[in-house]
């Protein structure tokens, strides 16, 4: 019904930057929340940054001041600008979308690796 296409992951050195994007397509009539979660090996998946339809954001404390989330409602796309990356940011990053209907979707995940 809804497909999420992620891009922008990769390998960077500590202090570098990456910009993730996630575009939703399919049977979309309205998106409530869009954002990003991540999961490192051996750890639980955690919220990184999400943004609501109205523009309210919720961010993981450890990324505040370094990551910035934004969305383009017309394009059903969410972005995550990641600056000053640290090795501890290494994880698989998953796009998350919650529709106004209450149904949610996950992207396939994109690997972000930050070398020390």
HELIX and SHEET records of a PDB file:
HELIX    1   1 UNK A   61  UNK A   63  5                                   3    
HELIX    2   2 UNK A   73  UNK A   75  5                                   3    
HELIX    3   3 UNK A   87  UNK A   89  5                                   3    
SHEET    1   A 4 UNK A   2  UNK A   7  0                                        
SHEET    2   A 4 UNK A  18  UNK A  26 -1                                        
SHEET    3   A 4 UNK A  77  UNK A  82 -1                                        
SHEET    4   A 4 UNK A  67  UNK A  72 -1                                        
SHEET    1   B 6 UNK A  10  UNK A  13  0                                        
SHEET    2   B 6 UNK A 110  UNK A 115  1                                        
SHEET    3   B 6 UNK A  91  UNK A  99 -1                                        
SHEET    4   B 6 UNK A  31  UNK A  39 -1                                        
SHEET    5   B 6 UNK A  46  UNK A  52 -1                                        
SHEET    6   B 6 UNK A  57  UNK A  59 -1                                        
SHEET    1   C 4 UNK A  10  UNK A  13  0                                        
SHEET    2   C 4 UNK A 110  UNK A 115  1                                        
SHEET    3   C 4 UNK A  91  UNK A  99 -1                                        
SHEET    4   C 4 UNK A 104  UNK A 106 -1                                        
END                                                                             
